[in-house]
Structures are given as C-alpha cells and as structure tokens.
Amino acid sequence: MPAVTADILTLPRVPSPVADGTRWRGVARTVTARRQLEGEGFEVRRPFPGTDLAAADPFLLLDHLGAVEYGPGEAKGAPWHPHRGFETVTYMLDGAFEHNDSTGGGGLITEGATQWMTAGAGVLHSELPPQDFVAKGGLFHGVQLWVNLPKALKWTPAQYQDITAGQTVLLAGDDGGSLLRLIAGDLAGHRGPGMTRTPITYVHATVSPGARLALPWPEDFNALVYVLAGRGTVGTEQRPLAEGQLAVLGPGEALTLRAADGQDYNGSRTGWEVLLLGGLPIREPVARYGPFVMNTKAEIIQAVEDFQSGRLGVTAPRPRPVPHRTASDTSLDGAAKGDGTGEGNGAG
C-alpha cells in the first residue's frame, strides 16, 4: 500500500486538541462492509448504503476495491455507464484505473492519485484497468466515494479534477506517529487540493503500530472512520475497528484513534490504514435509482429518459471482451434489477 509516503519527521504537524474540556466524538455505531460484484465482475466492499447504514449525508456510497493481486488477464473494470446528480471521487493506492467519458475527459489514475468527477447534469464514462496492467496483472487497491450535490448544483456541467500524488498535502500527527494525506477539505488550517462543491474533508491516515492520533474536527460535519487495512480502536471508549469496518461518530469537536500494537500483514505492515471522512449534511430530499441521484422521482424519470435518448452523451467504447452480466451491472439495465437505493451501481 504505497499511496504517498514521506519522512514524517519533516512534515508539518497537526496539533492535538487540548484534552481538558475537549468534546471528543464517541462511536455511535459500527458497520461491517458487505461484499458484492460490480462492473465486469470485480469485488467491492461497501459499508454504505445498506440496511445497516442507509445514508451518511452528504456521502452516498463508499466502495473499497481490493486489495487484490490480479494474475495476467484477470483485472476487471466498469464499462460505459451513466451518472447524474453527484460526484465520484476515486483514490488509488495500488495499481491503476483509466477513466474515459463522453465529454472527452478522464485520464489515468495511478498510485497515490485521485480523480474527482463531477457528473452534475450528466455524463457517460468508463473505468477500466489499462491494457498493460491487464496483460501483466499486479496489486490493485482503491476507494471510490460518492458525494451528493445540493439541488442548486445538480445541473453543474460535467468536469474532472485530476489530483496527482505530488499535489496531496502531507501532514503528521502531533506525536509524529501518523502520516496524514489530506486530499480535500480543511484540517487544522491546512487545505487539501480537492475543489469541493459540497463541503467535505477527506484524509487517508497511516497510524504507526501503538500510536494515537487525535485531530480537531468541524462540529457541523459528520465523521466517519473506515479501515483499509490493519486494526485499532476509535473514540475515547476505544471501540475496536478492523479492516472493512466503518465507525460512525457522534457529535463533538475532535476525534481520536489508536492503532493496535501489532498489525496483521495485509497491506498494514507499516501501520493502521484508515480513511477519515467528514461532510456538511445537505439535508435535502434524495431520490436515487442506480447511477442517478436527484431530489424527486420526476427528476429520476427524466434522467432515465435522457440517458435512453442519448442526451447524456454518446460514445464508442474501446473494444473489450463482452463480460458476463450480473445483477450488479453498472449499466442502467443492471440498476433496474436493484431496489432503487443505488446499490449494485457503485465503483463508477
């Protein structure tokens, strides 16, 4: 899990909140991600949405892709499919993903890089491993987050932000035991490179074995902790949290984590790998149907009609073997087989 690495001792440090009088966020609940197939048949772990956690406003979906070691010819992706009404944020830790869209946008996302796609008014796009990666195989590991857009911004023209590994803001925990990669939002006066339409904070932290990480967190944001690899505890109550689990934190002005003294080898040899996510709730009605997230049923029907008539864009996908279709296909037909919650249509 290389993502972005650095000498922690040379980085700016995020001061720990003063212990006396600090209102620490406790753990409201924990969720274990469900496993399911997406796109051409690759597995994702999805902590939300689901029956355990239907919504995490303003976040709509979190898909954990891998970590998986592909053999030659095994790597899979998500062929052409539509989106409207929200943003997808794809962060690669290992391997690569190639995006193409109906506006000519996209690009290659490699280790440590992030691609921020504003679907907005609508776009068709594909996410596929590059052909050289398919041919050779290798380690693949990434995360995709869906961020909702408020009603006033849902018709924003589709566009991309490419955030290279070198643009990520690198910080250290107060005691020098944690490496923080700030991808978007504000953290103790530091600002990540991601341009957010919906106010959020997105951090990938590596917490050294046995180290404690304490951070200030905006009181008006929610707070989620998802484990990519390893194990540790969250909150002053020290709730255990391991790979593939999500903690939803309650109200407060600061959060605290501690990595276990021993880390299991599965990408966590250097420490506990966690995502820290927070956002300002939009608190608007949400109507979702597969790859479309709007405010009303009528807007969903319009999105389906616009897609079927070609008004979301047309494109000629590059030739690839025809995949076996599953109920979780990211095409609109696949979405229609679901329950309308958007499940089965992530990682894209």
Secondary structure, 3 states (H helix, E strand, C coil): CCCCCCCHHHCCECCCCCCCCCCECCEEEEEECEEEEECCCEEEEEEECCCCCCCECCEEEEEEEEEEEECCCCCCCEEEEEEECEEEEEEEEECCEEEEECCCCEEEECCCCEEEEECCCCEEEEEECCHHHHHHCEEEEEEEEEEECCHHHCCCCCEEEEECHHHCEEEECCCCCEEEEEEECEECCEECCECCCCCEEEEEEEECCCCEEEEECCCCCCCEEEEEECEEEECCCCEEEECCEEEEECCCCEEEEEECCCCCCCCCCCCEEEEEEEECCCCCCCEEECCEEECCHHHHHHHHHHHHCCCCCCCCCCCCCCCCCCCCCCCHHHHHCCCCCCCCCCCC
